[in-house]
Every structure is written in structure tokens, then in C-alpha cells.
Amino acid sequence: MQHSNLEWSCRPYAELDRDELYAMLRLRARVFIVEQQCAYLDLDDWDQRAWHIFGKDASGRVFAYLRLTAPGTRFAEPSIGRVVTDPSVRGLGLGRTLMHKGLDTATRLYRSKPLRVAAQMRLESFYREFGFRRVGNPYDEDGIAHVGMIRFPRSTQNPNSTLPQGTLPA
């Protein structure tokens, strides 16, 4: 799978079609519930208030996904969560591409607001690559060690960068 073979989309929940939603939820369940052996309720009622950023192939299979929630949804800050790549494409840089698309979208939507992520501790260094810094102490979430992380805006970020398809609010 090459990045160039993926179609990238950025859509609010109301604009997702049922096949896209199914493919996203399937990937999330495959990784977060089955692979990580973590029985938890993934459908947390935040999807309906989120932007969904994902890369899919021509057959509709989703290989990379994250959701971006507005300030006041889960945290006071906007947040990126449910960051996931299909196990078959790990190590190819797809997670980094996905995060760049998520950060570009967050910058366009929320301009100068700090951005939060509830990171699995084993992925803290990954998020540090994108400017996130640890805030607070580690905590347990559904049996997996997590840490809160914040990314403060940088004056060098370009709010006019190109985004994947989808209608962003003015």
C-alpha cells in the first residue's frame, strides 16, 4: 500500500456515508479492541460531534483514521483521538501523514487554540514529534497507561495549507 493510492477525506459525521462509517469503526475495533485486547465501549457519543479524517483505498477499505473533536467536547481544548493505522501498513509512515493532515485541519478549524491528545504512554515519543508535550501524570484508561499531552500553536504554522476534501466551517 502506497500513500499515493489512498484517497484522503475530512468530513463531519453528518457527511459520512454508511460504508465509510462502517470501515472506520471496523478498523478501530480491529486495533483498539481485538489487537490491544481491550474490552471497552468505543462508541462514546463523541463521533457525532467530530471531524473524521481518513485514508481509504479504491475498494473503500480505511487504512488510517483519526477524529478531531471541538473544544468542550471531551476536553476544554480541541482534541485529536482514535488515531489508528491498519496493521498491514505500519512502518510505512502513514501514521505521520495522518497526523499532519489532522494538525492541518485543527489549525484551520481552531486557529490559535492549543490541541490535546490522550496518548497511550507507549506512543508518547510519536506525539512529541508533532510538538505535543506531556501535561499531568500518567493515568489508566481502560487498562492501558495513558498520558495527557498538549500542543501549543506555533506562529510558523500555515492556516492556509491544503486540506483533504470536506467542507470546513468559515
C-alpha positions as CSV (number, residue, x, y, z in Angstrom):
1,M,0.0,0.0,0.0
2,Q,1.4,3.4,-1.0
3,H,0.2,6.7,0.3
4,S,-0.5,7.9,-3.2
5,N,-3.0,5.0,-3.6
6,L,-5.2,6.4,-0.8
7,E,-8.0,8.9,-1.1
8,W,-7.9,11.3,1.9
9,S,-11.1,12.7,3.3
10,C,-12.0,15.1,6.1
11,R,-15.7,15.1,7.0
12,P,-18.1,15.8,9.9
13,Y,-20.2,12.9,11.0
14,A,-23.3,14.0,9.1
15,E,-21.4,13.9,5.8
16,L,-20.0,10.3,6.2
17,D,-21.7,7.6,4.2
18,R,-22.6,4.3,5.9
19,D,-19.8,2.4,4.2
20,E,-17.2,4.9,5.3
21,L,-18.5,4.8,8.9
22,Y,-18.5,1.0,8.9
23,A,-15.0,0.9,7.6
24,M,-13.7,3.4,10.2
25,L,-15.4,1.6,13.1
26,R,-14.2,-1.8,11.8
27,L,-10.6,-0.5,11.8
28,R,-11.0,1.0,15.3
29,A,-12.4,-2.3,16.6
30,R,-9.8,-4.4,14.9
31,V,-6.9,-2.4,16.6
32,F,-8.3,-0.9,19.8
33,I,-10.4,-3.9,20.9
34,V,-9.1,-7.0,19.3
35,E,-5.4,-6.3,18.7
36,Q,-4.9,-4.4,22.0
37,Q,-7.2,-6.9,23.9
38,C,-9.1,-4.1,25.5
39,A,-12.8,-4.6,26.0
40,Y,-14.2,-1.1,26.1
41,L,-17.1,0.8,24.6
42,D,-15.6,2.5,21.5
43,L,-18.9,4.2,20.6
44,D,-18.8,7.0,23.1
45,D,-21.2,9.6,21.5
46,W,-18.3,11.9,20.5
47,D,-18.2,10.7,16.9
48,Q,-21.4,12.6,16.1
49,R,-19.7,15.9,17.1
50,A,-16.3,15.2,15.5
51,W,-14.5,15.7,12.2
52,H,-13.3,12.4,10.8
53,I,-10.0,12.3,8.8
54,F,-9.2,9.1,7.0
55,G,-7.4,7.5,4.1
56,K,-9.1,4.7,2.1
57,D,-8.2,2.7,-1.0
58,A,-10.4,2.3,-4.1
59,S,-12.3,-0.6,-2.5
60,G,-13.3,1.6,0.4
61,R,-11.1,0.0,3.0
62,V,-9.8,2.5,5.6
63,F,-6.1,2.2,6.3
64,A,-5.7,5.3,8.5
65,Y,-8.1,7.3,10.7
66,L,-8.4,9.9,13.4
67,R,-11.1,12.1,14.8
68,L,-10.9,15.7,15.8
69,T,-13.3,17.0,18.4
70,A,-14.2,20.6,19.2
71,P,-13.3,22.4,22.3
72,G,-15.6,21.5,25.2
73,T,-16.4,18.0,23.7
74,R,-14.0,15.8,25.7
75,F,-11.6,18.4,26.9
76,A,-11.5,22.2,27.2
77,E,-9.2,22.2,24.1
78,P,-9.9,20.7,20.7
79,S,-8.5,17.2,20.7
80,I,-7.2,14.5,18.3
81,G,-8.1,11.0,19.2
82,R,-8.7,7.4,18.0
83,V,-5.5,7.7,15.9
84,V,-5.1,4.4,14.1
85,T,-3.5,2.7,11.2
86,D,-4.2,-0.7,9.8
87,P,-1.6,-3.3,11.0
88,S,-0.7,-4.1,7.4
89,V,0.6,-0.6,6.7
90,R,2.5,0.1,9.9
91,G,6.1,1.3,9.4
92,L,5.4,3.0,6.1
93,G,4.9,6.5,7.5
94,L,1.2,6.5,7.1
95,G,0.6,7.4,10.8
96,R,2.8,10.5,10.3
97,T,0.9,11.5,7.2
98,L,-2.4,11.1,9.0
99,M,-1.2,13.3,11.9
100,H,0.0,16.0,9.6
101,K,-3.5,16.0,8.0
102,G,-5.1,16.1,11.4
103,L,-2.9,19.0,12.6
104,D,-3.5,20.9,9.4
105,T,-7.3,20.5,9.9
106,A,-7.1,21.5,13.6
107,T,-5.1,24.7,12.6
108,R,-7.7,25.6,10.0
109,L,-10.7,25.0,12.3
110,Y,-9.3,26.2,15.6
111,R,-6.6,28.6,14.6
112,S,-4.5,29.5,17.7
113,K,-6.0,27.1,20.3
114,P,-3.9,24.5,22.0
115,L,-4.6,21.0,20.9
116,R,-4.9,18.0,23.3
117,V,-4.3,14.3,22.9
118,A,-4.8,11.5,25.4
119,A,-1.9,9.4,24.3
120,Q,-1.1,5.8,25.1
121,M,2.2,6.1,27.0
122,R,4.0,3.8,24.6
123,L,3.2,6.4,21.8
124,E,4.3,9.4,23.8
125,S,7.5,9.9,21.6
126,F,5.4,9.7,18.4
127,Y,3.3,12.6,19.6
128,R,6.3,14.5,20.7
129,E,7.5,14.5,17.1
130,F,4.5,16.7,16.3
131,G,5.1,19.2,19.1
132,F,2.9,17.7,21.8
133,R,4.2,17.9,25.4
134,R,3.2,15.9,28.4
135,V,0.8,17.6,30.9
136,G,0.0,15.9,34.2
137,N,0.7,12.4,35.4
138,P,0.1,9.1,33.7
139,Y,-3.3,7.5,34.2
140,D,-5.1,4.3,33.4
141,E,-7.8,4.4,30.7
142,D,-9.5,1.1,30.0
143,G,-6.5,-0.9,31.3
144,I,-3.9,1.0,29.2
145,A,-1.5,3.5,30.5
146,H,-2.1,7.0,29.1
147,V,-0.7,10.5,29.5
148,G,-2.3,13.8,28.6
149,M,-0.4,15.9,26.0
150,I,-0.8,19.4,24.7
151,R,0.4,21.1,21.5
152,F,0.6,24.8,21.7
153,P,0.2,26.8,18.4
154,R,3.3,27.8,16.5
155,S,3.4,31.1,14.6
156,T,5.1,29.2,11.8
157,Q,2.0,27.0,11.1
158,N,0.3,27.9,7.8
159,P,-3.5,28.3,8.3
160,N,-4.0,28.3,4.5
161,S,-2.4,24.8,3.9
162,T,-4.2,22.4,1.6
163,L,-6.7,20.1,3.3
164,P,-8.4,16.9,2.2
165,Q,-11.9,17.2,0.8
166,G,-14.8,18.2,3.1
167,T,-16.5,21.5,3.9
168,L,-14.8,23.3,6.8
169,P,-16.8,26.0,8.7
170,A,-15.8,29.6,8.0
